């Protein structure tokens, strides 16, 4: 069958048809024959639309192949963004508190820029290329924004370079830095080319966060409303405008005028010195029983609750309630792992006196592990929530493997055997009219980036090995293809800690290639899914991503190099302009914990955290139990239990302030409103999510540059900054991280 030729999808007449989805069936299956909780039980397969209401509510089921996509206008605007946005984010990444300008800002600003270009630029042609091809189209908007966002965040590998410079006194030349960044940022794109046939083309891969972006594009360009049912009232464009202005204006309260609304641990304000109350109700070092926050940045820290399906949110909240609100306090107040001498929740590491762990005491002059010094000093201790996060990460690793084997072996085999033309929805049929990206393009990217990585390893004294690079890439490929992301980079850190003990730089490189291969593949794939929904030709999409990523990485290296050369005391505590590099410090600490001390001295039998290794067994067994129960009782709610372990991977740095309000808002919109007022939900839900994200982002930027950054942050120092609403949350035992027990001077525990 030739590409673009598809069989008609008839209405379902028999259960044996793998494309049938009937409302009368007790369980809902995707085209691959697996249970799919995202499909509504009362919706039949749509021949000319997606079977998923989330997709139908945000994505138009038509295309205009004549609409311009890759134009000179797109390249100019996109390249400017690929310079400005990554440069700013890299600059502020090293400042604490930092600020990250998301691609959402570029998406909003690009829209008027494109329209201004269409209005004022002359309609002339240069060497056959039109300077102004006419109205600024939605496809141009998508491509320009992708160029802005694909490399906008600080490149992961720049932390390796900063840590080498500050902590290990290694300063390699710019060629090494460029090859390291390019290899880590681009090698995942080659894997994304393989992953997209599993994660982009199938209709069941809906990518909820991408739907929010689609809704915003459709709103800005006034596309025909795509959704189910009718709902009178405001247009989506006007609704977005009102919500956007409201969100940007509101952020002035929790972001500047009344910052206690962001950390709304109101119970702690009533009893600021009561340690137990602060540990239970506090948001900063406690468990967050206070429930509320009025800051959308906090609510959407782990993702928009308006974009995640309720069944997934319910899984995550159930896991949070059990592991962090039930099990964590039991273990803490039982003094398991000596945690009563530490804060209930903390991102730092501690020694056996309860003080911050002094990393320099266990390092030799050449920045390698001094085992004797470690034995004479102290084991490394973590807060209870941090310990729990590692246990859940261990469980997530084995649970993911077991779950994949049980539930996805058959679908993966099916997808490997099937082509795009055998499982199309309307979006796949429309995209089939465009030439696909040749496989050799992906292979070429892989060969070049692998060569750059090998040169870094072989030419420079990093103590990394080529065989370790191969293992790291295989690890990243598995995660990318299975769309499984385990928090804290634990898999990479754990494996490298055993394979490359005492080599912190090698560990950082291994972790980066293992993690970023997956992360960049997911970014690449998410952009391709966005292009799939918005009907962007795949080849222009590919080259725009590669070009923008290469430009962004180079710019970030230049900004970093300039900062280290021109800012005094860069990355040192007390730096007068607050360029203390908090993220880099965390990265460096991880390099010591996993690369210097290593997991063998942390989790082996007889060591402090040996008990955490049993979480591997727990993670392996739990999917087996749910699999057996769901086969015996097909209609059980356990069909929806899938994210109990992996869904909590954002802790730390996320806290209850990010999970509980997120779950409450998700329940209201994704369960109550979606079920009781579906036309309203279908028309406005994703538009509201995009408006809240965009408005809060713009509000954050305006407040930072207008009120906080000028005059070195002294505006309102003795007035607004000093009043009760901006200080009450800082004068509590929660803010101080006070432990339940303290030691006398000279005493130790453990």
N, C-alpha and C positions, 0 to 999 in steps of 0.2 A: 504494500500500500504506500503510495507516495506521500511525502510530507504535506500536511495541510488537508489531506483527504480523511474524513472521519465518518464512521458509521453513525447513523442516527441513534440517539439514546431513547429507546422506547419506554413508555410507562411500564412500571414493574408488573409482571403478571405471575411471577413465580419466585419463591425464595432462593432457588438455586442460582438465579442471575446475580453475579457478584456486584452489579451496579444498582441493584434494587435496594431502596431504603423505604420501608413501609411503616406508616404510623401505627399499624395494628400490631407490629412486632413488639415483644416485651423488651428487647434490647436493640440498640441502634448501632449499626455497623457502618464503617467507612467502605470505600470501594475495595480496599484490600482485604476485607473480611474481618477486621478487628473492631472491638467495641470502641465507639467514638462518642464521648460525652458531650461534644460540642454540637452535634446534630440534634435539632429539636425533634422530639418524638412525633409531633403532629405535622411535620413537613415532609412532603414527598420530594423525590429527586426532580430538580428543575432542569429542563432540557436547555433553556436559554439563560440560565443564571446559576449561581452557586447554590449548593444545597445547604449552605451555612448562613443563617440570618445575619451574623456579624458581618460577613462579607457583603451580602446584599444591601445592608444598611449603609455601607461606606464606599462601595466600589461600583462604578457604572459598568453595565454589561454591553458596552458598544465601544467602537474605536473608529478614529478617522486616520487612515494610513497616510493621508496627504499632509497631515499636520507637521510642520517643521519640528525637529528635535535637536540635532547637533548643528549649531550655527556659530558664526563668528561671535555673535553676541553672547552665546553660552560660554564659549571658551574664554573670552575676556573677563566676564563677570566671575566665572568659576575659578580662573587662575588667581584673580585678585583675592577672592575669598580664601583660596588654598594657601595664600601667603599670610593674610591678615589674621584669620581666625586661629590657625595653629600657632602662629607667633605669639599672639596675645595669651593663649592658653598655656603655652610653655612658660612664658614670663611669670604668670600668676600661679603656676603650679608650684613654684618654689617659695611662694609667699604664704605665710600663715596669719590669718585665715585666707585661704585661696579663693579663687573664683573661676568657674569653668563656663565659658560661653558655648552653649550647645548649638547644634545645627539648626535648631528651631528658630533661633534669632536670624540666621542666614536665610532660612526659608521665608520669613516674614519680610525681611529687608530686601531680598532679591526681587520680590514681586513689584514694588514701586520702581526699583532700578530698571527692571526690564521694560516696564511701561514707559518710563522716561526715555529710555533708549529708542523705543518704537516711535515715540512722538517727535523727538528732536534730532535724531541722527539722520543724515542724508541717505536717501535711497539710491546708492551708487554701488557699483560692482568693482572689486579689485581682484584682478587675475581670476575672474570667474566666480569669486566669492562675494555674496551680497552682504553689504555692511548692515543694512536694515531690511530684513525680509518681510516686515509687516508687523502685525500685532504680536505681542509677546505671548507665546502659547504655553499651555500647561506642561507639555512635554519638555520645552526649553527650561521651564521653571524647575522641573524635577531634576534634570541633568545638572543644572547650575548648583542646585542645593546639594546634590550628592557630591559634587566636587568640593563643596565647602565643608561638608561634614565627615567625609570618609577618613580624613586624617586629622581632624580638628583637635582631638584630645592629645595630650602630651604622649609621645611615643613611649611605650613601655621600656624599650631598651635604653632610653636616655637616663633612666635610673641606674642602670648598670654603670654607665660612664661616670655619673655623679658619685656613686658609691666608691668606685675604683679611685677616683680623684681625692675624695674627702676622707674616706675611711681606710683605704689600703695604699694610698700614696702611689697610685699607678696612673700615669698620664701618657696615653698612647696618642698617636697623631690623628689628624682629622680623617685620613683615609680609613683607618680602622673604625672610627666612630661611624662614618657614613656607610661602610659595608655592613656593620653590625645592625644599624637601624634599618637599612633597606632590606636586608635579608629577613629580619624579624617582621617587618611591616608587610612585605609583599609575598612572602612564601605561602602565607595562608590563602592568598587569592587563587593559587593553583589548586589548592585543596577545595576551595569553594566551587571551582568549576566542576569537580566531581560531585560535591555534595548537593548542588542545586537540582540535579535530576531527582533527588530524594526529598529535598526540602523546599523546592520552589514549584515545580510542575504539579505535584499531586494536590487536588482540591482540599484535602484534609489538612494540609500544612497552611493554616490560615494566618499565622504570625499576627497576633492581636495588636501589638504596638504599631505595626505597619498600617493597620486599618485607621488608626488615629491620624497618621500623616496623610493618608488618602482622603480622609474626611476634610482635612484642612485645605488640601489642594483643590478639592471640588468646591469648597466654600469660597475660597479666594477667587477662583475663576468662574464662579456662578454657573457651575455645570448643572444639568438637569438632576433633580433630586432622585437619588437611587435608594430605594428602600421598600419596605413592605407596609401596605396599608396607607392611610392618609391621616395627616394631622394638620389641622389648620393652626394658624398663629404666625409667629415671626418666621421670616425666612432664615435659613441656616446662616447666611452671611451676616444678617443683622444680629442674630443670636450670638454668633461668634464675637462680633464687635463689642456688644454689651458685656459679655463674659470676660473678654480680654481686658477691657478697660477696668472692669470691676476687680479682676485678679491683680492687675498691675498696681492699682490704687490701694487695694487692701494690704498688699505686702509691706506698705509703709509702716503698718502697725507691728506685726511680728518681726519685721526685718530691721526696724530702726526705733520707732517711738515707744513700743511696749514689747520688748524682746522676750519677756517672760511668757508671752502667749505662744511662743515657739516651743519653749520647754515648759509646758503647762503642768508641772508636777505640784499642783495646788495643795495637796495634803502636806507636802514637805514644808510649805510656807507656814503652816499652822504649828508644826513641831520641828523647827529647823535643827535642833540638837539631838532629837531622838534617833539613834542609829538604826534601830530595826524598822521604824516607820520610813525613814529615808531609803533604806535598802529595798523595801517592798514597793514603795510608791514613787521613788525617784526615777528620772529619765536619764540622768547623766552617769551614775554608777549603780543604779538600782534596777529593779525588775519592771517598773513602769505600770503599776496598778492604777495610776491616775487616769488612764484611759484616753485623755483628750490632748489634742494639739490644734492650734489654729493657723498653722503654717503649712501651706501646700508643699513646700520643699521637703518637709518632714514626712508628710503623708505619701508623697510620690517618690520618695528616696529609693525604694526598691522596685519602682515601676508604677505606672498609673493604675489605680484601682478600678478605673472606668474602662480599662483596656484588657484586663485579665478576666477570663471566664470565671463565674462564681464557683464552679466545682473545683477549680484549681486554687482559688482563694480560700475556700473552705478547708481544703487539704492543708495548706500552709498554716492557716490560723490554728487548726486542730493540733498540728505538730508543735507550734509555738506554745500553745496553752499547756500541752503535756510536758514538753521537755524544759521549757523555761519558766513557766508559772507553777508547775507542780513538782517536777523532779529536781530542778535546780535549787530551790530553797530547802528541800529535804536534804540534799547532799551538803549544801553549805552549812546549815545549822547542825548537821551531824559531824562537821569538821573533816569531811572526806578531803584528802589531798591538802590538808592544812589550810583550807581556803578561808577559815574564819580570821586568819591573820592578814587577809588581803581584802580589797574592796570586792563587793559582790560582782561587779561588772567593771572590766577595765580592758583597754587594748594593749597595755604595757606588760612587761615581764618584771618579776621581782626576785630578790634573793631571800635567804632564810632568816633575814631580820625584818622582812616586810617592806624593805626599801627598794627603789628602782634598781634593776639589775645593772651592775657595772660591767659592761662588755669588755672594756679595755683590760680588765684583770685576768682574762682568760685568753688573751691574744699574745703571740710572740711578736717580735719586731717586724717580721715579714708577713704579719697578718694571717698566720695560720694558727691552728689549735694548739694550745699549751695545756695538755691533759693534767699535768701535775698542778698547775696553777688553778685549774678548774676544781680539782679535788680538794685543794686547800681553801678554796673560796666558798662556793655554794652551788647546789643544783639550781636550775632555773624553774621558777614557779609561775603559774598563770592563775588569773581569776576564774571563778567557777563558770561564768558564762563563756569565757574563752575556752576553758577545758571542754565544756559541753559542745561548743562549736567544732572542736577537733573530733570529738567522739561522733557527732552527727556527720561530719565530713567522711570519716572512716566508714560509717554505716552506709552513706550515700554511694560510696565507691562500689561496694559489693552488691548493694541493692540495685544499683543501675545495671550492673552486669547480669545479675539474676533475672531482673525484670525484662531486660532486652532479650535474653535467651528464651524466656517463657512466652512473651507476648509478641515479639517482633521478629523472630527468626523467619516465620512464614511470610509476613509482609515484606521484609527486606529481600527475601528470595523472589517474591512476586515482582517487586520493583526492578530487581536486576534483570528479570526476564522480559519485562514489558517495556514498550516504548511509549513516548508521549502520546502517540495517536491512539493508544488503546484504552486510556483512562482520562479523556479530556473533559473539562467543564468548558463553559463558554469562554473563559479567559485564556485557557490553553489553546482553544481553537482559533481565537483571534491572534494570539502571539505566534502561531505557526506560520503566519504570512511573512514573518521577518526572518532573514537568514540567521542561523544560530552561530555562536562563537565556535570556531574550529577547535578541536581538542588539542592540536599542536600549539595553539597560543598558550594554553594553560601549561603544557609541558615545557615550553620555552621559558616561561616565568619561573617554573620550578628549577630548571637546570641552572639558570643564571643566578638565582638567589641562593641555591645550594652551594654553588661555586664561591659566592661571596662569603657565606658562612664558613666554608672550609678554609678559606684564606685567613679569616680572623682567627680561627683555631690553630692553624699550623704556623703562621708567621709570627704571631704575638704570644707572649708567655701568659696565657690565660689558664693553663692546666686543664682545659677542656679537651675532649677526645672526639674524633670523627664518629666512632661507633656510638658514643653517647648522643651526638647530634641526631643520628639516624633513629635512635630509640625515642628521643624527644619528639621528633617529627611524626613518628608512628603513633605516639600517644596523642598528639594533637589531631591527627587525621581521624582516629577513632572517635574522639569527642566531637569533631566537626560533623562527620558523616552521620553519627547517631543523634546529633542535636542535643547533647548532654553536656552541661557545664557544671562542674563541681566547684563550689566556692573555696576561697583561700588558696587556690592553686595547690591543694594538698597532694594531689596525685604526683605532680611534677616535683614538689619539694620532698615528698617521701621517697620516691624512687631515686632522685639524685643524691639524697642524703645517704642512702645505702651504697649507691654505685660509686660516688665520688666523695668519700668522707674527707673532711679537713680541707676541702677546696672551695672556699666561698665564692670566688669569681666564677668558677666552673658551674657551681650550683645555680648562680644567678642566670647564667647563660642557658643552662639546661631548662630551668623553669620558664624563662622567657620564650624559648623556642617551643617548648611543650604547651605553654598556655596561649601565646599569641598566635600560633598556628591555628588553633581553634577559634580564638577570639576574632582574628582578622577574617577567617573563613566565614564566621557568622555575620560579620559586618558586610562582607562581600555578598553573601547569600541574602541577607535582609534587604540590601539595596536591589538585588535582582528580583526579589519578591515584590518590592515596591514598583520596580519597572514592569514586572509581570502584570500587576494590577492596573498600572497607569498606561500600559501598552507602549513602553519605550523600546525601540529596537535594541537587541542585546549587544551588538558590536559597538555602537557608540557608548553604551553604558560601560562596557569593559574598559575601553581606552580612557574614558573620563576618570574612572576610578584609579587606574594605574598611574596616569599622569598626575592627578591631584595628590595621591599618596606619596609619590616620589618628591614632588615639590614641597609638600608639607613636612616630610621628614628632614629634608635638607634645611629648610627654614628653621625648624626647631633646633637642629644642631647648631646653626649659626647664632640663634638667640641664646642658647645655653652657653656657648663658648664666650660670647660677649659679656654675659652676666658674670661668669667666673673671672673674667679679666678686668671688669670695671666696677663690680660691687664688692666693697671690702667685707671681709669676714663672711663670705657667702657660705651658707649651710652650717653656720655655727650658732649655738644658743646665744641669745642676747643681741643678735644682729640688729642694728638700730632701725632698719626699715622692715623688719620682720621677715626677711628672706632666710628663714630658718630651715626650710626644706623638710617639713614634717613628713611628707610622703616618702621622701628619700630615706629618712631616718627609720621608718618602718621597714622599708625594703632592706636597709642595712642590717637591722635587727634580725629579720628573717634569714639573711645570709649567714649570720652567726649561729642562730638556733638550729638551722637545718644543714648548713654547709660546714660550719666549724664544729659545734658540739655534736650535731648529727642525731638522727632518730634512735640510734642504738643506745645512746646514753640518756634518752628521754623516755622511750617507750618499751625498751627491752625488759625481760623478766628480771624482777628485783629492783627496777628503777621506779621513780615516783609515779609515772603515768602508765605503767604497764597495764592497769585495768582498762584503759581506753581501747586497747587492742581487741577486746571482746566485742566492741561495737562492729568490727568487721563481720563477726559471726551473726550478730543481731541483724545487720543489713542483708546478709545472704539468706537468712531464714524467713524474714517477714514476707517477701514476695512469694515464697513458696506457700506460706499459709494462706495468703489472700488468693493465690491462684487456685488452690485446692477448694477453698470455700466458694469462690465464684463459679467454679465448674459444677459444684454440687448444688448450689443455690443461685441460679442465673440472675435473679432479680434483686440480689442483695445490693445495698449501698456501697459495698466494698469495690464495686466496679469503678467507682470514682476515686478510690484511694491510690494515689500515685506519687505524690510529691511530699510525703511526710518528712523525709530526710533532706532531699536535695533542695526543697523550697526554702530552707532556713540558711542557705549558704552565705547570705549577706551579713550575718552576725559573726564577729564584729566587722565593720564599724557600726552597722545598723543596730538599733535597740528597739525596745517596745514602743518608743515614740514613732517608729517607722512602720511597725507591724500592726499594732492594735487599731489605731485610727484608719489605717489602710484597709483592714478587714471590715471595719464598721461602714466606711464609705462604699466599699465593694458590695457589701450585703444590701445596702439601700438601693444602689443603682443596678447592680448586676443580678439581683434576685427580686427585690420587691418591685421596683419600677419596671424592670424588664418583663415581669410576669403580669403585672396589673395594668400597665400603661405602655404596651409594646409600641404602638405607633409613635408616641412621644419619645420613647427610648431610641427607636430606630432612626428618628430624624435628628435628635439632638445629642445623644450620648457621646459619640466620638468627637463631635464638634466641641462639646463642653470640655472634654479631656484635653483637646489640643489648645483650647482657649486658656484653660487654667495653667497648663505647662508654659505656654507662650507668654501670658501675662505675668506670671511669677518670675520667669526668666528675665524679661525686660525690666520688671520692677527691681530685681536684684542688681542688674547692671547699673541702672540709673542711681539707685541708692549708694552703691559702692563708689562710683565715679564722681557723684555730686556731693555726697555727704561724708563718706568714710575715708576715701583716699586723699582728698585735698588736705593741706596743712598737716600732713602726717597723722591724720586721724584725730586731730584735736578739736574739730568742730563740735560744739556742745559738750565739751569735756566735763564742765562743772555744772551743766544744766540738764540737758536731755539724757546724756549718758550716765548721769549720777542719780537720777530719780529712782524711786522705789521700783517702778515697773521694769526697769532695766538692770536692777541689781538684786532683787529679792531671790531670784533663782540661783544666784551665785553665793548666797550666804547660808547655805544649808550643808548638812553632813553629806548629802547626796553629791553636791558639787565638789566637796573636798575629797570624796572617795574614802570616807572613813571606814575602816574595817571594824568588825565586831569585837575583835580582841587586839590588844597591843602588847608589845614586849618591853620589858625593862632594857635599859641600855646595856649592850653586851650579850644579851640572851639571843638564842636562835631557836628555830623550830625545824622539824623535818629530820 
